[in-house]
Amino acid sequence: MTTAHTILLADDDKAIRKVVSQALSRQGHTVRATGNAATLWQWVSKGEGDLVITDVIMPDENGLDLLPRIKQRRPKLPIIVMSAHSTLQTAVKATERGAYEYLPKPFDLNYLVRIVEKALQSEDLPRPELDEIQPGFDEKLPFIGRSPSMQDIYRIIARLTATDLTALIVGESGTGKELVARALHMYSKRSQRPFITVNMAAIPRDLIESELFGHEKGAFTGADARRSGQFEQADGGTLFLDEIGDMPLDAQTRLLRVLQQGEYTPVGGVTPRRADVRIIAATHRDLRQLVKAGRFRDDLYYRINVVPIRLPPLRERSADVPALVRHFLANLEAENLPTKSLDKAAMERLSRHGWPGNVRELENLVRRLAVLYSDDVIGVDIIERELAEPETAQPDAGPTEGEGLGATVERQLRQYFAALQGSLPSPGLYGRVLREIERPLISLTLSATRGNQIKAASVLGLNRNTLRKKLRELDIPVVRGGGG
């Protein structure tokens, strides 16, 4: 049987106050409701109430600004924060300032009731005060979206701010795995220390241990000097192991030893070094299937899968597409690209697209629209043309018979300049064209060589180290043996 408590509810929306009060009253609780922060603070100051439910935006004060005062006056009073303006920063701030739970609106009423009952029974210690949180957060971290799946991501990040737990981020290519890893670092107590990214798919097999753990002078042929590894460089901070599913088994064994014992030994060294590093890993592969196939250690999988974070593909959060498009369009000016807008039909068409390349594909499309089309307002006909499959695309999209790649690019650029109707394009065209060509060129070459970077570098005419650098800069996953 539920024990009756007094709930203090603050929300400027009368309808919200009514439905929440009714739901909690049916559980036997007494609900005192108000539409402003001043009355809520008056009740709390007098010692009234066993739990607080508060909105963020209220007419007299922001609910988040009230939280530290409440926690200072009554540290063990549970607070549930609600907000219709749901962003990662809102979720993190609510958690940092002492909220027991953060709920984006609209929320499931039954879920709210369950959270209230759980909070009333909780014996959790109070969360850190605001002044204990490390500074340096980037308010411009581009997390865009208010879909339920993104709200889940925000809540997970917020709950992990005060922990050093290892996290495994899983999602398709282009969903923003590194962005989540950076957020976990930036909102943690390690935010002032290094954030080091290692793309496991881009490191040659024979150099992985040296890359991670460093090496001593003379450890192997060519080791003319001591070199610090990524663990040493990330000391006190976060080491992000991207595409960990591509890590060879022997290197997995070394990594497991570090996670178990908290220390590592450089290649050719004899003295272990302490590893004060938080590990965040990511992959687009199904590690459980790799474990079953004997290609990934099960004990390492359980070590890194402490907090699993699944990033949804863009097709599962299509409601976020318009907000993402507006965000990317707003960024065009910073890149000296022509500013554009999309009409309603064009935006609806983008929302219906499957986006196999996810957010990265959408961003590239927006940039392409800015470069290739003179229209200030992009219509659905242009979107249809851009989203068409290769076999149904415009006849002039590929080379004509006897036409080389260079001639094809030249012809398309001529069409672009003609579309400008005599005006010059915005500055930076050279770099933009290179970016549009470079990533697919390298990706297709790696696919053709089945992930063999030595062969790919030879085909491209690049030094292997240059190719590795390009893979990191362009975030290109490496196929191995024909795999994804």
PAVOPA-518559 format. One record per residue (C-alpha): chain; residue in three letters; residue number from 0; y negated, x negated, z negated. Coordinates in steps of 0.02 Angstrom, whole numbers, plus 50000, padded with zeros to 5 digits. Layout:
! residues N
> A | Ala | NUM | Y | X | Z
...
! end
This chain:
! residues 484
> A | Met | 0 | 50000 | 50000 | 50000
> A | Thr | 1 | 49827 | 49935 | 50047
> A | Thr | 2 | 49711 | 49892 | 49903
> A | Ala | 3 | 49541 | 49974 | 49921
> A | His | 4 | 49393 | 49858 | 49949
> A | Thr | 5 | 49210 | 49872 | 49991
> A | Ile | 6 | 49165 | 49816 | 50167
> A | Leu | 7 | 48986 | 49771 | 50215
> A | Leu | 8 | 48953 | 49809 | 50399
> A | Ala | 9 | 48795 | 49756 | 50495
> A | Asp | 10 | 48771 | 49805 | 50678
> A | Asp | 11 | 48619 | 49876 | 50767
> A | Asp | 12 | 48733 | 49985 | 50875
> A | Lys | 13 | 48755 | 50153 | 50788
> A | Ala | 14 | 48914 | 50192 | 50886
> A | Ile | 15 | 48995 | 50028 | 50831
> A | Arg | 16 | 48950 | 50063 | 50649
> A | Lys | 17 | 49028 | 50236 | 50662
> A | Val | 18 | 49196 | 50190 | 50740
> A | Val | 19 | 49221 | 50035 | 50632
> A | Ser | 20 | 49176 | 50131 | 50474
> A | Gln | 21 | 49297 | 50270 | 50518
> A | Ala | 22 | 49440 | 50149 | 50556
> A | Leu | 23 | 49418 | 50052 | 50393
> A | Ser | 24 | 49392 | 50210 | 50289
> A | Arg | 25 | 49560 | 50273 | 50350
> A | Gln | 26 | 49634 | 50117 | 50271
> A | Gly | 27 | 49561 | 50170 | 50103
> A | His | 28 | 49412 | 50051 | 50104
> A | Thr | 29 | 49232 | 50093 | 50063
> A | Val | 30 | 49114 | 50044 | 50203
> A | Arg | 31 | 48927 | 50015 | 50181
> A | Ala | 32 | 48843 | 50003 | 50350
> A | Thr | 33 | 48670 | 49947 | 50404
> A | Gly | 34 | 48581 | 49909 | 50567
> A | Asn | 35 | 48487 | 49753 | 50508
> A | Ala | 36 | 48517 | 49583 | 50429
> A | Ala | 37 | 48392 | 49606 | 50286
> A | Thr | 38 | 48491 | 49747 | 50206
> A | Leu | 39 | 48653 | 49651 | 50227
> A | Trp | 40 | 48577 | 49500 | 50140
> A | Gln | 41 | 48513 | 49610 | 49999
> A | Trp | 42 | 48689 | 49679 | 49968
> A | Val | 43 | 48768 | 49506 | 49974
> A | Ser | 44 | 48637 | 49434 | 49856
> A | Lys | 45 | 48676 | 49568 | 49728
> A | Gly | 46 | 48861 | 49521 | 49733
> A | Glu | 47 | 48915 | 49679 | 49822
> A | Gly | 48 | 49057 | 49689 | 49948
> A | Asp | 49 | 49225 | 49602 | 49967
> A | Leu | 50 | 49207 | 49563 | 50153
> A | Val | 51 | 49066 | 49557 | 50282
> A | Ile | 52 | 49073 | 49611 | 50464
> A | Thr | 53 | 48914 | 49565 | 50557
> A | Asp | 54 | 48847 | 49568 | 50733
> A | Val | 55 | 48756 | 49415 | 50803
> A | Ile | 56 | 48605 | 49495 | 50885
> A | Met | 57 | 48510 | 49609 | 50765
> A | Pro | 58 | 48328 | 49666 | 50769
> A | Asp | 59 | 48266 | 49561 | 50622
> A | Glu | 60 | 48378 | 49406 | 50619
> A | Asn | 61 | 48518 | 49321 | 50713
> A | Gly | 62 | 48680 | 49349 | 50619
> A | Leu | 63 | 48733 | 49168 | 50645
> A | Asp | 64 | 48577 | 49108 | 50555
> A | Leu | 65 | 48621 | 49217 | 50406
> A | Leu | 66 | 48797 | 49145 | 50387
> A | Pro | 67 | 48751 | 48979 | 50301
> A | Arg | 68 | 48648 | 49072 | 50170
> A | Ile | 69 | 48791 | 49191 | 50135
> A | Lys | 70 | 48916 | 49048 | 50119
> A | Gln | 71 | 48799 | 48954 | 50004
> A | Arg | 72 | 48774 | 49105 | 49891
> A | Arg | 73 | 48956 | 49167 | 49898
> A | Pro | 74 | 49071 | 49032 | 49971
> A | Lys | 75 | 49232 | 49135 | 49962
> A | Leu | 76 | 49164 | 49294 | 50040
> A | Pro | 77 | 49258 | 49320 | 50207
> A | Ile | 78 | 49145 | 49350 | 50357
> A | Ile | 79 | 49197 | 49421 | 50525
> A | Val | 80 | 49072 | 49395 | 50666
> A | Met | 81 | 49059 | 49509 | 50818
> A | Ser | 82 | 48959 | 49475 | 50976
> A | Ala | 83 | 48931 | 49550 | 51147
> A | His | 84 | 48850 | 49386 | 51202
> A | Ser | 85 | 49012 | 49290 | 51199
> A | Thr | 86 | 49007 | 49106 | 51244
> A | Leu | 87 | 49095 | 48949 | 51186
> A | Gln | 88 | 48940 | 48898 | 51087
> A | Thr | 89 | 48936 | 49067 | 50997
> A | Ala | 90 | 49119 | 49052 | 50948
> A | Val | 91 | 49099 | 48872 | 50888
> A | Lys | 92 | 48940 | 48907 | 50790
> A | Ala | 93 | 49019 | 49058 | 50705
> A | Thr | 94 | 49168 | 48954 | 50652
> A | Glu | 95 | 49063 | 48806 | 50595
> A | Arg | 96 | 48949 | 48916 | 50492
> A | Gly | 97 | 49090 | 48990 | 50392
> A | Ala | 98 | 49157 | 49140 | 50489
> A | Tyr | 99 | 49336 | 49188 | 50450
> A | Glu | 100 | 49356 | 49259 | 50625
> A | Tyr | 101 | 49253 | 49282 | 50783
> A | Leu | 102 | 49277 | 49436 | 50892
> A | Pro | 103 | 49195 | 49460 | 51062
> A | Lys | 104 | 49144 | 49636 | 51109
> A | Pro | 105 | 49225 | 49746 | 51164
> A | Phe | 106 | 49368 | 49716 | 51042
> A | Asp | 107 | 49528 | 49805 | 50998
> A | Leu | 108 | 49494 | 49914 | 50845
> A | Asn | 109 | 49672 | 49897 | 50780
> A | Tyr | 110 | 49658 | 49708 | 50792
> A | Leu | 111 | 49497 | 49713 | 50690
> A | Val | 112 | 49585 | 49815 | 50555
> A | Arg | 113 | 49728 | 49688 | 50548
> A | Ile | 114 | 49605 | 49543 | 50535
> A | Val | 115 | 49511 | 49630 | 50394
> A | Glu | 116 | 49672 | 49657 | 50295
> A | Lys | 117 | 49725 | 49476 | 50324
> A | Ala | 118 | 49554 | 49409 | 50272
> A | Leu | 119 | 49552 | 49513 | 50112
> A | Gln | 120 | 49720 | 49439 | 50062
> A | Ser | 121 | 49677 | 49261 | 50112
> A | Glu | 122 | 49658 | 49124 | 49983
> A | Asp | 123 | 49588 | 49000 | 50109
> A | Leu | 124 | 49462 | 48874 | 50046
> A | Pro | 125 | 49285 | 48892 | 50114
> A | Arg | 126 | 49250 | 48810 | 50281
> A | Pro | 127 | 49134 | 48657 | 50295
> A | Glu | 128 | 48949 | 48687 | 50271
> A | Leu | 129 | 48838 | 48673 | 50423
> A | Asp | 130 | 48763 | 48505 | 50374
> A | Glu | 131 | 48938 | 48428 | 50370
> A | Ile | 132 | 48964 | 48458 | 50555
> A | Gln | 133 | 48932 | 48310 | 50668
> A | Pro | 134 | 48782 | 48326 | 50786
> A | Gly | 135 | 48779 | 48289 | 50971
> A | Phe | 136 | 48846 | 48449 | 51049
> A | Asp | 137 | 48807 | 48478 | 51232
> A | Glu | 138 | 48740 | 48655 | 51251
> A | Lys | 139 | 48753 | 48634 | 51440
> A | Leu | 140 | 48942 | 48614 | 51440
> A | Pro | 141 | 48980 | 48732 | 51584
> A | Phe | 142 | 49105 | 48855 | 51512
> A | Ile | 143 | 49074 | 49011 | 51613
> A | Gly | 144 | 49161 | 49177 | 51585
> A | Arg | 145 | 49177 | 49322 | 51466
> A | Ser | 146 | 49349 | 49382 | 51518
> A | Pro | 147 | 49476 | 49409 | 51377
> A | Ser | 148 | 49574 | 49255 | 51428
> A | Met | 149 | 49419 | 49144 | 51418
> A | Gln | 150 | 49373 | 49219 | 51249
> A | Asp | 151 | 49544 | 49164 | 51187
> A | Ile | 152 | 49504 | 48987 | 51245
> A | Tyr | 153 | 49336 | 48991 | 51155
> A | Arg | 154 | 49419 | 49047 | 50993
> A | Ile | 155 | 49551 | 48911 | 51003
> A | Ile | 156 | 49420 | 48776 | 51030
> A | Ala | 157 | 49316 | 48845 | 50887
> A | Arg | 158 | 49464 | 48846 | 50767
> A | Leu | 159 | 49505 | 48665 | 50809
> A | Thr | 160 | 49332 | 48595 | 50773
> A | Ala | 161 | 49376 | 48537 | 50598
> A | Thr | 162 | 49549 | 48469 | 50641
> A | Asp | 163 | 49627 | 48316 | 50722
> A | Leu | 164 | 49776 | 48411 | 50789
> A | Thr | 165 | 49855 | 48354 | 50952
> A | Ala | 166 | 49831 | 48480 | 51092
> A | Leu | 167 | 49924 | 48507 | 51256
> A | Ile | 168 | 49820 | 48590 | 51392
> A | Val | 169 | 49922 | 48671 | 51530
> A | Gly | 170 | 49854 | 48746 | 51688
> A | Glu | 171 | 49849 | 48737 | 51876
> A | Ser | 172 | 49744 | 48605 | 51963
> A | Gly | 173 | 49561 | 48652 | 51965
> A | Thr | 174 | 49562 | 48764 | 51809
> A | Gly | 175 | 49457 | 48645 | 51704
> A | Lys | 176 | 49580 | 48553 | 51591
> A | Glu | 177 | 49468 | 48402 | 51568
> A | Leu | 178 | 49322 | 48516 | 51527
> A | Val | 179 | 49421 | 48592 | 51383
> A | Ala | 180 | 49473 | 48419 | 51323
> A | Arg | 181 | 49291 | 48363 | 51321
> A | Ala | 182 | 49242 | 48518 | 51224
> A | Leu | 183 | 49377 | 48484 | 51094
> A | His | 184 | 49306 | 48309 | 51074
> A | Met | 185 | 49122 | 48358 | 51076
> A | Tyr | 186 | 49143 | 48492 | 50943
> A | Ser | 187 | 49249 | 48382 | 50829
> A | Lys | 188 | 49205 | 48258 | 50693
> A | Arg | 189 | 49244 | 48121 | 50822
> A | Ser | 190 | 49103 | 48175 | 50938
> A | Gln | 191 | 49002 | 48015 | 50910
> A | Arg | 192 | 49150 | 47905 | 50956
> A | Pro | 193 | 49221 | 47872 | 51132
> A | Phe | 194 | 49306 | 48000 | 51242
> A | Ile | 195 | 49424 | 47906 | 51357
> A | Thr | 196 | 49513 | 47987 | 51504
> A | Val | 197 | 49673 | 47916 | 51577
> A | Asn | 198 | 49748 | 47996 | 51733
> A | Met | 199 | 49932 | 47955 | 51715
> A | Ala | 200 | 49967 | 48003 | 51895
> A | Ala | 201 | 49843 | 47872 | 51959
> A | Ile | 202 | 49913 | 47719 | 51868
> A | Pro | 203 | 50049 | 47614 | 51951
> A | Arg | 204 | 50211 | 47623 | 51853
> A | Asp | 205 | 50213 | 47438 | 51811
> A | Leu | 206 | 50036 | 47441 | 51740
> A | Ile | 207 | 50045 | 47594 | 51627
> A | Glu | 208 | 50087 | 47502 | 51465
> A | Ser | 209 | 49952 | 47372 | 51495
> A | Glu | 210 | 49827 | 47511 | 51537
> A | Leu | 211 | 49866 | 47607 | 51376
> A | Phe | 212 | 49899 | 47468 | 51251
> A | Gly | 213 | 49814 | 47316 | 51329
> A | His | 214 | 49892 | 47144 | 51349
> A | Glu | 215 | 49876 | 46968 | 51282
> A | Lys | 216 | 49832 | 46819 | 51387
> A | Gly | 217 | 49986 | 46755 | 51478
> A | Ala | 218 | 50087 | 46914 | 51445
> A | Phe | 219 | 50135 | 46921 | 51629
> A | Thr | 220 | 50089 | 46843 | 51795
> A | Gly | 221 | 49905 | 46870 | 51826
> A | Ala | 222 | 49861 | 46904 | 51644
> A | Asp | 223 | 49730 | 46766 | 51637
> A | Ala | 224 | 49638 | 46841 | 51489
> A | Arg | 225 | 49664 | 46965 | 51349
> A | Arg | 226 | 49626 | 47144 | 51399
> A | Ser | 227 | 49597 | 47291 | 51283
> A | Gly | 228 | 49693 | 47449 | 51322
> A | Gln | 229 | 49635 | 47629 | 51319
> A | Phe | 230 | 49698 | 47655 | 51140
> A | Glu | 231 | 49586 | 47514 | 51080
> A | Gln | 232 | 49438 | 47575 | 51183
> A | Ala | 233 | 49458 | 47752 | 51112
> A | Asp | 234 | 49464 | 47691 | 50932
> A | Gly | 235 | 49395 | 47825 | 50817
> A | Gly | 236 | 49378 | 47946 | 50962
> A | Thr | 237 | 49486 | 48046 | 51080
> A | Leu | 238 | 49610 | 47988 | 51213
> A | Phe | 239 | 49637 | 48117 | 51350
> A | Leu | 240 | 49803 | 48089 | 51440
> A | Asp | 241 | 49784 | 48190 | 51599
> A | Glu | 242 | 49939 | 48234 | 51703
> A | Ile | 243 | 50054 | 48173 | 51565
> A | Gly | 244 | 50199 | 48254 | 51659
> A | Asp | 245 | 50189 | 48108 | 51782
> A | Met | 246 | 50217 | 47977 | 51645
> A | Pro | 247 | 50375 | 47870 | 51670
> A | Leu | 248 | 50512 | 47886 | 51538
> A | Asp | 249 | 50496 | 47707 | 51475
> A | Ala | 250 | 50309 | 47730 | 51445
> A | Gln | 251 | 50345 | 47896 | 51360
> A | Thr | 252 | 50451 | 47801 | 51234
> A | Arg | 253 | 50307 | 47684 | 51192
> A | Leu | 254 | 50186 | 47830 | 51175
> A | Leu | 255 | 50305 | 47922 | 51060
> A | Arg | 256 | 50315 | 47770 | 50947
> A | Val | 257 | 50125 | 47768 | 50933
> A | Leu | 258 | 50118 | 47952 | 50888
> A | Gln | 259 | 50256 | 47932 | 50759
> A | Gln | 260 | 50199 | 47771 | 50676
> A | Gly | 261 | 50012 | 47773 | 50711
> A | Glu | 262 | 50013 | 47597 | 50782
> A | Tyr | 263 | 50046 | 47503 | 50943
> A | Thr | 264 | 50073 | 47325 | 51003
> A | Pro | 265 | 49985 | 47255 | 51159
> A | Val | 266 | 50098 | 47191 | 51298
> A | Gly | 267 | 50145 | 47013 | 51254
> A | Gly | 268 | 50080 | 47034 | 51076
> A | Val | 269 | 50170 | 47022 | 50910
> A | Thr | 270 | 50047 | 47100 | 50788
> A | Pro | 271 | 50039 | 47291 | 50783
> A | Arg | 272 | 49869 | 47374 | 50788
> A | Arg | 273 | 49821 | 47537 | 50703
> A | Ala | 274 | 49784 | 47684 | 50819
> A | Asp | 275 | 49645 | 47792 | 50750
> A | Val | 276 | 49644 | 47905 | 50902
> A | Arg | 277 | 49660 | 48091 | 50931
> A | Ile | 278 | 49775 | 48132 | 51076
> A | Ile | 279 | 49740 | 48274 | 51197
> A | Ala | 280 | 49861 | 48289 | 51342
> A | Ala | 281 | 49857 | 48396 | 51499
> A | Thr | 282 | 49971 | 48437 | 51643
> A | His | 283 | 49990 | 48559 | 51787
> A | Arg | 284 | 50179 | 48543 | 51775
> A | Asp | 285 | 50303 | 48643 | 51670
> A | Leu | 286 | 50353 | 48512 | 51542
> A | Arg | 287 | 50496 | 48619 | 51478
> A | Gln | 288 | 50576 | 48613 | 51649
> A | Leu | 289 | 50547 | 48425 | 51656
> A | Val | 290 | 50633 | 48409 | 51487
> A | Lys | 291 | 50784 | 48508 | 51551
> A | Ala | 292 | 50788 | 48396 | 51706
> A | Gly | 293 | 50787 | 48239 | 51597
> A | Arg | 294 | 50618 | 48182 | 51664
> A | Phe | 295 | 50520 | 48208 | 51504
> A | Arg | 296 | 50571 | 48167 | 51326
> A | Asp | 297 | 50598 | 48322 | 51220
> A | Asp | 298 | 50540 | 48233 | 51061
> A | Leu | 299 | 50377 | 48181 | 51146
> A | Tyr | 300 | 50353 | 48358 | 51210
> A | Tyr | 301 | 50362 | 48428 | 51033
> A | Arg | 302 | 50244 | 48291 | 50971
> A | Ile | 303 | 50106 | 48332 | 51095
> A | Asn | 304 | 50133 | 48520 | 51098
> A | Val | 305 | 50061 | 48547 | 50924
> A | Val | 306 | 49924 | 48663 | 50989
> A | Pro | 307 | 49965 | 48730 | 51163
> A | Ile | 308 | 49817 | 48789 | 51266
> A | Arg | 309 | 49853 | 48881 | 51427
> A | Leu | 310 | 49709 | 48889 | 51550
> A | Pro | 311 | 49719 | 49045 | 51658
> A | Pro | 312 | 49706 | 49026 | 51846
> A | Leu | 313 | 49549 | 49102 | 51921
> A | Arg | 314 | 49648 | 49245 | 51999
> A | Glu | 315 | 49690 | 49305 | 51822
> A | Arg | 316 | 49506 | 49314 | 51773
> A | Ser | 317 | 49426 | 49376 | 51933
> A | Ala | 318 | 49292 | 49466 | 51832
> A | Asp | 319 | 49218 | 49293 | 51795
> A | Val | 320 | 49195 | 49249 | 51980
> A | Pro | 321 | 49017 | 49320 | 51997
> A | Ala | 322 | 48957 | 49225 | 51842
> A | Leu | 323 | 49036 | 49065 | 51908
> A | Val | 324 | 48955 | 49088 | 52078
> A | Arg | 325 | 48785 | 49115 | 51999
> A | His | 326 | 48809 | 48959 | 51894
> A | Phe | 327 | 48855 | 48852 | 52045
> A | Leu | 328 | 48711 | 48924 | 52146
> A | Ala | 329 | 48591 | 48879 | 52006
> A | Asn | 330 | 48654 | 48700 | 52013
> A | Leu | 331 | 48613 | 48682 | 52198
> A | Glu | 332 | 48431 | 48643 | 52164
> A | Ala | 333 | 48478 | 48497 | 52051
> A | Glu | 334 | 48579 | 48425 | 52197
> A | Asn | 335 | 48433 | 48450 | 52318
> A | Leu | 336 | 48535 | 48579 | 52412
> A | Pro | 337 | 48458 | 48737 | 52486
> A | Thr | 338 | 48456 | 48882 | 52362
> A | Lys | 339 | 48557 | 49034 | 52413
> A | Ser | 340 | 48607 | 49205 | 52353
> A | Leu | 341 | 48754 | 49318 | 52395
> A | Asp | 342 | 48745 | 49503 | 52436
> A | Lys | 343 | 48852 | 49628 | 52342
> A | Ala | 344 | 48989 | 49639 | 52474
> A | Ala | 345 | 49004 | 49450 | 52482
> A | Met | 346 | 49020 | 49437 | 52294
> A | Glu | 347 | 49152 | 49573 | 52290
> A | Arg | 348 | 49251 | 49484 | 52425
> A | Leu | 349 | 49250 | 49323 | 52324
> A | Ser | 350 | 49312 | 49419 | 52171
> A | Arg | 351 | 49462 | 49483 | 52271
> A | His | 352 | 49513 | 49312 | 52335
> A | Gly | 353 | 49668 | 49228 | 52261
> A | Trp | 354 | 49586 | 49056 | 52236
> A | Pro | 355 | 49738 | 48941 | 52244
> A | Gly | 356 | 49621 | 48794 | 52207
> A | Asn | 357 | 49545 | 48889 | 52060
> A | Val | 358 | 49369 | 48851 | 51996
> A | Arg | 359 | 49358 | 48686 | 52090
> A | Glu | 360 | 49392 | 48776 | 52254
> A | Leu | 361 | 49257 | 48905 | 52215
> A | Glu | 362 | 49130 | 48770 | 52173
> A | Asn | 363 | 49166 | 48677 | 52335
> A | Leu | 364 | 49145 | 48838 | 52433
> A | Val | 365 | 48974 | 48873 | 52356
> A | Arg | 366 | 48915 | 48697 | 52398
> A | Arg | 367 | 48982 | 48716 | 52575
> A | Leu | 368 | 48886 | 48879 | 52596
> A | Ala | 369 | 48726 | 48789 | 52549
> A | Val | 370 | 48753 | 48649 | 52674
> A | Leu | 371 | 48825 | 48737 | 52826
> A | Tyr | 372 | 48727 | 48900 | 52835
> A | Ser | 373 | 48541 | 48930 | 52857
> A | Asp | 374 | 48548 | 49109 | 52789
> A | Asp | 375 | 48455 | 49130 | 52625
> A | Val | 376 | 48568 | 49276 | 52582
> A | Ile | 377 | 48752 | 49249 | 52618
> A | Gly | 378 | 48841 | 49403 | 52684
> A | Val | 379 | 49023 | 49455 | 52682
> A | Asp | 380 | 49049 | 49402 | 52864
> A | Ile | 381 | 49015 | 49220 | 52818
> A | Ile | 382 | 49129 | 49233 | 52667
> A | Glu | 383 | 49269 | 49305 | 52774
> A | Arg | 384 | 49248 | 49160 | 52895
> A | Glu | 385 | 49255 | 49031 | 52755
> A | Leu | 386 | 49407 | 49110 | 52670
> A | Ala | 387 | 49506 | 49132 | 52831
> A | Glu | 388 | 49673 | 49043 | 52841
> A | Pro | 389 | 49673 | 48889 | 52955
> A | Glu | 390 | 49769 | 48978 | 53091
> A | Thr | 391 | 49644 | 49122 | 53093
> A | Ala | 392 | 49486 | 49021 | 53067
> A | Gln | 393 | 49348 | 49001 | 53195
> A | Pro | 394 | 49407 | 48926 | 53361
> A | Asp | 395 | 49286 | 48780 | 53338
> A | Ala | 396 | 49349 | 48736 | 53163
> A | Gly | 397 | 49471 | 48604 | 53226
> A | Pro | 398 | 49478 | 48475 | 53365
> A | Thr | 399 | 49495 | 48534 | 53544
> A | Glu | 400 | 49628 | 48461 | 53656
> A | Gly | 401 | 49595 | 48274 | 53674
> A | Glu | 402 | 49460 | 48276 | 53542
> A | Gly | 403 | 49470 | 48148 | 53400
> A | Leu | 404 | 49426 | 48174 | 53218
> A | Gly | 405 | 49257 | 48089 | 53237
> A | Ala | 406 | 49212 | 48201 | 53384
> A | Thr | 407 | 49262 | 48355 | 53284
> A | Val | 408 | 49149 | 48307 | 53138
> A | Glu | 409 | 49007 | 48266 | 53258
> A | Arg | 410 | 49024 | 48435 | 53344
> A | Gln | 411 | 49022 | 48529 | 53179
> A | Leu | 412 | 48869 | 48433 | 53120
> A | Arg | 413 | 48781 | 48473 | 53283
> A | Gln | 414 | 48815 | 48658 | 53250
> A | Tyr | 415 | 48747 | 48637 | 53074
> A | Phe | 416 | 48585 | 48555 | 53133
> A | Ala | 417 | 48566 | 48688 | 53268
> A | Ala | 418 | 48582 | 48823 | 53136
> A | Leu | 419 | 48435 | 48746 | 53043
> A | Gln | 420 | 48325 | 48800 | 53187
> A | Gly | 421 | 48224 | 48639 | 53198
> A | Ser | 422 | 48200 | 48606 | 53012
> A | Leu | 423 | 48275 | 48456 | 52927
> A | Pro | 424 | 48416 | 48475 | 52799
> A | Ser | 425 | 48383 | 48439 | 52616
> A | Pro | 426 | 48402 | 48257 | 52557
> A | Gly | 427 | 48573 | 48187 | 52515
> A | Leu | 428 | 48667 | 48249 | 52669
> A | Tyr | 429 | 48763 | 48086 | 52689
> A | Gly | 430 | 48837 | 48093 | 52515
> A | Arg | 431 | 48877 | 48279 | 52529
> A | Val | 432 | 48971 | 48259 | 52693
> A | Leu | 433 | 49069 | 48113 | 52621
> A | Arg | 434 | 49118 | 48216 | 52468
> A | Glu | 435 | 49177 | 48359 | 52579
> A | Ile | 436 | 49285 | 48243 | 52684
> A | Glu | 437 | 49344 | 48112 | 52558
> A | Arg | 438 | 49446 | 48221 | 52439
> A | Pro | 439 | 49553 | 48312 | 52570
> A | Leu | 440 | 49574 | 48148 | 52668
> A | Ile | 441 | 49645 | 48056 | 52517
> A | Ser | 442 | 49748 | 48206 | 52459
> A | Leu | 443 | 49829 | 48230 | 52630
> A | Thr | 444 | 49864 | 48044 | 52646
> A | Leu | 445 | 49951 | 48042 | 52477
> A | Ser | 446 | 50052 | 48194 | 52528
> A | Ala | 447 | 50104 | 48107 | 52689
> A | Thr | 448 | 50159 | 47953 | 52591
> A | Arg | 449 | 50246 | 48061 | 52458
> A | Gly | 450 | 50133 | 47992 | 52322
> A | Asn | 451 | 50158 | 47808 | 52365
> A | Gln | 452 | 49986 | 47737 | 52325
> A | Ile | 453 | 50021 | 47568 | 52406
> A | Lys | 454 | 50063 | 47651 | 52572
> A | Ala | 455 | 49918 | 47772 | 52555
> A | Ala | 456 | 49796 | 47630 | 52523
> A | Ser | 457 | 49862 | 47540 | 52676
> A | Val | 458 | 49844 | 47695 | 52787
> A | Leu | 459 | 49667 | 47724 | 52724
> A | Gly | 460 | 49619 | 47542 | 52736
> A | Leu | 461 | 49572 | 47535 | 52552
> A | Asn | 462 | 49609 | 47412 | 52414
> A | Arg | 463 | 49737 | 47489 | 52294
> A | Asn | 464 | 49616 | 47475 | 52147
> A | Thr | 465 | 49483 | 47563 | 52250
> A | Leu | 466 | 49606 | 47703 | 52287
> A | Arg | 467 | 49648 | 47719 | 52102
> A | Lys | 468 | 49463 | 47732 | 52062
> A | Lys | 469 | 49441 | 47867 | 52195
> A | Leu | 470 | 49587 | 47965 | 52122
> A | Arg | 471 | 49504 | 47965 | 51952
> A | Glu | 472 | 49329 | 48005 | 52016
> A | Leu | 473 | 49388 | 48147 | 52128
> A | Asp | 474 | 49520 | 48211 | 52004
> A | Ile | 475 | 49657 | 48207 | 52135
> A | Pro | 476 | 49833 | 48243 | 52071
> A | Val | 477 | 49965 | 48124 | 52139
> A | Val | 478 | 50122 | 48196 | 52219
> A | Arg | 479 | 50283 | 48101 | 52186
> A | Gly | 480 | 50437 | 48124 | 52291
> A | Gly | 481 | 50358 | 48272 | 52378
> A | Gly | 482 | 50320 | 48360 | 52213
> A | Gly | 483 | 50156 | 48446 | 52168
! end
